[in-house]
Amino acid sequence: MKILVFGSLNIDRRYMVDHFVQPGETLSSDSVGTFSGGKGLNQAIACKKAGSDVYMAGKIGTDGAFLLAELKDADVVTKHVFIDDDELSGHAIIQVDKNGQNCIILYGGTNRTITHAEIDEVLADFDKGDIILLQNEINALDYIIDKAHEKGMVVALNPSPMDDKLLSCDLSKISYFIMNEIEAAAICGQNDPDVAIATLHEKYPESKIVITLGGDGSKYFDGEITHEHGIYSVKAVDTTAAGDTFTGYFLNGLMENMEPMEIMSMAAKASAIAVSRPGAADSIPTKDEVLATELELK
Ligand code: RIB
């Protein structure tokens, strides 16, 4: 069984600021850094660092060579990453404030020039029972979901960032939703996470559902029981890729058939460690580091 992450690769320009820039304001940044990012790349690296063998599919421009190098360094298989000579790689402009919170402007670039022929070429290398993990930063998501499902692949979706286009995909083909409470509410119209889980289960009875709740931890409905877990206490330096770390670790735990509470604990701890340091992909800890780190539950 293989894991394919088909998603975005972004050049992240990260600016440390006192507060997020306001309308009409010009704001100086105390420091700037360039990091590898993109929800696809981050989740592929998180899944790999958690212990899974991972294939990454997506597209970069000639300016994105270091993104490919980062994936290769992490031992992610990159033969399905295409290069577009005529478009810039996707990039993100990220403000991180003094509390470690972020806000992001995204330019899709090559993440949005993926063709149906390229998708067919990638999926030809995967079979029934293989897992595909998707987010919503690339084009043709509806086509990928339909084709992967048609092949009998297990489709996991992190519906982030949420938009109307995502809602027009056939979400009954999703086996695992891994999302935050806002995304869950957008899909099912319910703000209360327990009601959202019940509503989603009614709508998509075959799907398993993970909802992250910020400071209130996470809930996982495995088709029968809802499991709950809190978050670990750390000083937040940069929350970028915290959700991606959680998603990658969660998926790896499912693939390793770990117990639900162990999966949730590993995912929560890995994402807390990622929050405690700067960057996106660079901030994701290895499984050994997660196991060796003692943190208090909040
Ligand atoms: O989830 C964090 C990621 O969102 C960043 O790395 C940025 O590239 C945006 O895609």
Residues whose N, C-alpha, C, O or C-beta is under 5 A from the ligand:
A	BS01	RIB	N10 D12 G37 G38 K39 A92 T240 A241 D244 A280
